[in-house]
Amino acid sequence: MLLGAALAVGMMTACGSNDDSGDEATPATSATIKSYDKSVAGVVEAAEAFLATLDDTEKTSVQLDLTQANAIAWSNLPCGSTCRPGIEFGNLDDSQVAAGKSVLLTALGTGTGTGFERVAQIFLADDYLGSVQASSGTSAGPGGGMSGGPGGGMSGGPGGAMPSGGSMSGGTGGLGGYDAGNYYMAFLGTPSSTGTWQLHFGGHHLAVNLTYKAGAVAGASPFFVGVEPTSWSDSAGTTHEPLQDMKAAMLAMTTGLSTAEQTKAKLSQSFSDVLLGPGEDGQFPATKQGLAVGALTDAQKKLVLAAIKPWVANADDATATALMSTYESELDKTYIGWSGTTGLTKHADYVRIDGPSVWVEFVCQNGVVLQNQIHYHTIYRDHTRDYGGEFTFA
């Protein structure tokens, strides 16, 4: 199945209206990505519409229990259903994929380059990476530095546990390679405007976890996003740089410091990956490190807020605004740190923001497929709101 047409629809409608007038369809397919009302009720409506496109067997792969094992089963690896629950987009027809993307379009932010638009760019990056890999004849396996969790593990839950509560069959199964179809959607709990449930979506370099409780978003994290390559041009000559805004915001924050402040912010450790990636839930450092934001000028504090925003903007606009207000109120108790170099151009260049609530990391790694380049890994977490605060981690 070709996903390009459906993806193109999503790119056109990502900033469309919140009603049916934003619908679009491509000449190649009748499949339409629909933008529902930008509310929890709208997300529930979109989720129910997606479920309605599936048969009973497919629904068992999507509709799962809201358990800790299912919630934490995500990875940055292209490891198919071995490390995440849900149904693979590559196993669905165009209309089903469009319905699934309608859920994402409705649930995620609408800012240019953020939310659904960023997710769509990660799909494109995987298609590009897959084409490069195919032309070079290299393997998609987990070697060559494709770290997932502790020790580069490929496990989905604690101790390598498989996600529970539904079928794990279908799709490419294990190592699915790089492809826009190798992404999985699951609903943990029943989509509802009154109960508690989670929208769980991800694949290579992407993990979206949105938790809903009593008609509100209780948590928009963990949110993992990365990209390889960091920049490329498509056949039409269009340049894609999906995480450039994140890199630029972090650079503005660190270069806005004086030399003395940069020295104080430098961390003693080095990092070749994010510290709180998959499998590291709740493992926040006991002591905050780096430079206290409370000691900075108002202009510098604004740069810290601006550096947080691109990650939080993955959530719907209202939720992102509320979270940013919380993070701003906690800014004086927030710390920033870096290691490697401040240029964010070399392997192990790393930046961190750690507040009473917010946690953001950005790191450069050597390329896996394009080994002469670097690629980016990033993570957004919240000390109390990960998975909507539903689980306790030791």
HELIX and SHEET records of a PDB file:
HELIX    1   1 GLY A    4  THR A   13  1                                  10    
HELIX    2   2 ASP A   20  GLY A   22  5                                   3    
HELIX    3   3 VAL A   40  ALA A   52  1                                  13    
HELIX    4   4 ASP A   56  VAL A   62  1                                   7    
HELIX    5   5 GLN A   68  ALA A   71  1                                   4    
HELIX    6   6 GLY A   80  THR A   82  5                                   3    
HELIX    7   7 PHE A   89  ASN A   91  5                                   3    
HELIX    8   8 ASP A   94  ALA A  107  1                                  14    
HELIX    9   9 GLY A  115  SER A  136  1                                  22    
HELIX   10  10 PRO A  150  GLY A  152  5                                   3    
HELIX   11  11 PRO A  158  GLY A  160  5                                   3    
HELIX   12  12 GLN A  244  THR A  255  1                                  12    
HELIX   13  13 THR A  259  ALA A  265  1                                   7    
HELIX   14  14 VAL A  293  ALA A  295  5                                   3    
HELIX   15  15 ASP A  298  VAL A  312  1                                  15    
HELIX   16  16 ASP A  317  SER A  329  1                                  13    
HELIX   17  17 LEU A  331  LYS A  333  5                                   3    
HELIX   18  18 ASP A  386  GLY A  389  5                                   4    
SHEET    1   A 2 GLU A  24  ALA A  25  0                                        
SHEET    2   A 2 THR A  32  ILE A  33 -1                                        
SHEET    1   B 3 GLN A  63  LEU A  64  0                                        
SHEET    2   B 3 TYR A 183  LEU A 188  1                                        
SHEET    3   B 3 ILE A  87  GLU A  88 -1                                        
SHEET    1   C 5 GLN A  63  LEU A  64  0                                        
SHEET    2   C 5 TYR A 183  LEU A 188  1                                        
SHEET    3   C 5 THR A 196  GLY A 203 -1                                        
SHEET    4   C 5 LEU A 206  LYS A 213 -1                                        
SHEET    5   C 5 ALA A 216  GLY A 219 -1                                        
SHEET    1   D10 GLN A  63  LEU A  64  0                                        
SHEET    2   D10 TYR A 183  LEU A 188  1                                        
SHEET    3   D10 THR A 196  GLY A 203 -1                                        
SHEET    4   D10 LEU A 206  LYS A 213 -1                                        
SHEET    5   D10 PHE A 223  VAL A 227 -1                                        
SHEET    6   D10 ILE A 374  ASP A 382 -1                                        
SHEET    7   D10 VAL A 358  ASN A 366 -1                                        
SHEET    8   D10 TYR A 350  ASP A 354 -1                                        
SHEET    9   D10 TYR A 335  SER A 339 -1                                        
SHEET   10   D10 LEU A 291  ALA A 292 -1                                        
SHEET    1   E 2 TRP A 232  SER A 233  0                                        
SHEET    2   E 2 THR A 239  HIS A 240 -1                                        
END                                                                             
